[in-house]
Amino acid sequence: MAAPTRGQVLSLLAAANNHGDLAVKTSSLKQAKDLLLSIDPSLAADLFPYLLELQSSPESLVRKLLIQIIEEIGFKAAEQSPTLISVLLTFLRDNDEIVVKQSIVSGTNIFCSIFEELIVQFQQYGKVERWLEDIWVWMLKFKDAVFGIALEPGSVGIKLLALKFLEMFVLLFSSDFNDAEKLAAKGIRQAVNVSWLVGHPHPVLDPVVLMSDANRTIGILLNLLQSVGSLPGCLTIAVVNWDSWIKQVQLLVF
């Protein structure tokens, strides 16, 4: 089978952007994604700007699919990855709930992956590549934006995902938290934790700052527990479920 060409990818992206049939749009975008994953990273990187034109697509399903594709191919061309990841912040303010939800879900997955990669690179090579540092800067901006969503009025479904991000943040950055089952349920490897960094200065990750942020996040969740009676039903259930593990984390970090 002949290798996919730049023209083939551009043709599919044009169909995803301009065709009048939504099914054709989504099918073309999925095919373009498969081709981008199969070609040389440098060629794929050259095509990313055309892929990102879809962020202004009027169809929410296309924008949602774009986010999923960014999550899947975001690290294929390292130098272009920060540009792709930065789009997630734009989608956090999308006018369609399904797009915002997907941005939080994909951003959460990327956040965990980047944190793990930062630790692994430093432990293996004693340094961190610049593109990874740049992505981490965007991830911190993403974290701040999601924290804001969790605390402001808005869609219950969106707030629930934002609060789950807060929970994940506590799990990652509370030193010595070792609930393997809880970590696995969140897609986090038990070994990957801020405790890896204690006593080993990292060029990008400051464990003192990160653990301090985790402590503040626990305070946010505790405040939510105190106001649980005023929350919508599904949020109430989620917050109550945090109670036992928050107490366990408190024993470790306070």
N, C-alpha and C positions, 0 to 999 in steps of 0.2 A: 504493500500500500504506500502510495506517495506521501511524503511528509506534507502536513498542512502548510499553506502559504499565508503570508500577510493578507493577501487579497481575500482569501476565504474567510478569515476572521473578521476583516472589516465589513465584508458583505453580510455576515451574520449579525454583527453589531448594528449595522444600518437597518436591517430588518427588525431587530429588537427595538430600535428607536422610532422607526417610521411606519411600520406596517399597520394597517387598520384593524387587523384581527389580533386580539389579545393572546389567543392560543399560539399563533405564529410568533408573536413577540417573545413569549416565554420559552417556546421551543428553540427559537433561534439563539436566545441568550444562553440556554443550557448547552447547546452545541458549541457556541463560542467559548464557553468556560472549559469544555472538554479539550478543545484545541489549544487554548492558552496553557492548560496543564501539560500538554504533550510536546510543546515546542521549546526551543532554547530559551532560557530565562531572559537573556538580553533582548530577544525579539518580542517576548511577552511583555517586557517592561515598556517597549516602544508603543505597544498597543493599549496600555492601561489608560492613557488620556481619553481614548475613544470609548473605552468601557465606562469611564466616569461620566461621560456625557449623559448616561442613562439616569444619573441621580435627579435629573429634572423631568423624568418621564411622568406624564399625567396619570399613569396606571400604578396604583399602589402595589399590585402584585409584582410588577417589574422592579419597583424600588426595593421591595422586600427580597426578591431573588438576587438583586445586585448585592445586598448586604451579605447574604449567604455565600455568594461567590467571593466577595472580598475576604470573608473569614477563611474560605477554603484555599484561595490562591495568594493570599496576602503576603506570604513569605517566599513565594517562588522567585521573585526578583527583589533581593534584599534592599537595594538602594531606593527602589520605588515604594517599598512597603509603607513608610510613614505617610506618603500621600494618600494611599488607599485607606489606611487606618483613620486618618483625619476626617474622612467622610462620615464616619460613624457619629461624630459630634453633630454634624448637620442633620442627620436623620433622627437624632434625639428630639428635635423640635419639629418633626414632620407633622402635617395636619391629619395624618391617618394613624390610628392606634396600632394597627398591625405592623406598620413600618417602625414605629417607636419601640414596640415590643421586641421585634427582631433585632434592632440595633442594640438593645440592652442585653439580649441573650448572646448574640455574637460577640459583643464587646466584652462581656464577662468571660467567655471562653478564651478570647484573645488575651485578656488581662492575665489570666492564670498561666497561659502558655508563655507569654513574654517574661513574666516573673521567673518561671522555671528556667527559661533559656538564659536569662541574665545570670542566674546563679551557676548554671552548668558551664557557661562560657568562662566565667571568672575562675571557677575551680579547676577547669581543664587547662586553660591557657593563661591565666593570671591577668587577663584584660577582657574588655567588652568591645565588640565592634560598634562603630559609630552609628550605623543604621539602627542597631538595637537600642542604643541610647535615645535616638530620636523617637523611636516608637514608644519608648517608656515615657517620654515627655508627653506625648499625646494620650497615653493611657492614664497619666495622672490628671490631665484635663478631663478625660472621660469620667474618671472617678469623681471628680468634683461636680461635674454636671449631673451624674446619676444621684449623688448625694442630695443635690438640690431638688431633683424630681421626687425623691423619697419623702422630702419634708414639706413640699408645697402641695396645695390642693390640686386635684386632677383625677384622671381615670383610675379606678380601683385596680384594674388589671395591670396598668403600667406601674402604679405605685408598688404593687405586690412584687413585680420583677425587680424594681429598684431596691426594695427592702431585702430581697434575696441577695442582691449584689453586696449590700452592707454586711449581711451575714457571712458571705464568702470572704469579704475583706477581713473580718475578725478572725476567721479560721486561718487565713494565710499569715496574718501579722500579729497573732498572739503567741509569744514565745512559749514553747513546750506544750502547746495544745496537741494532744495525741489521740484524739478520738478517731481511730482509723475508719470506722464505719461511717461517721459523719463526713469525713474528708472524701471518702470514696463516693458517697452519695452526691457530693458536689463536683465530682470529676477532678478532684485534687489528689495527687499522690501524697501519701503520708509523709514521705521524706522531704518534700518541698515545703519548707516553712521558714519564716524569718529567723528561727533559731540557728539555721545554718550560717548566718552572717555574724552572729555574736562573737566578738573577738577577732573577726577577720574583716578589716576595712575594705569596703567595696567601692569602686569608682563611681557607681551610680546609685546604689541602694544604701540608705542610711537606716540601720535597724532601730536606732533610738527614735528617729522621727516616725518611722513606720509603726512601731509599737505604740508610740504616743497617739498616733491617729487611730489605731485599733482600740485603744482605751476610750478615746472620745466617741468612737462609734458604738461601743458598748453602752456608753451613757445615753446616746440617742435611742438605742433599742430599749433601754430601761425606762426612759421617759415615755416611750410608746406603750410599754406594759402598764404604766400607771394610768394611761388614758384609754385603755383597751375598751372600756364601755362605750366610748364615743366613736369607735371605728366601725366601718361596714363589716358584715359577717365574715367574709373570707379573709380580710385583713386581721380580724380578731382571732380567728383560728390560727393563722400564721404566727402572729405575735405570741400567743399563748404557748405554741409549740416551741418557741425560742427559750422559754423560761428556764427549763432545766439545764440546757447547755450553756446559757448565759451565766448561770450560777457556777457551773463548772469552770468556765473561762475566768470568772472573777476570782476564783480560788487560786488560779495560776498567775494572774497578772497584777493583782492588787495586794 
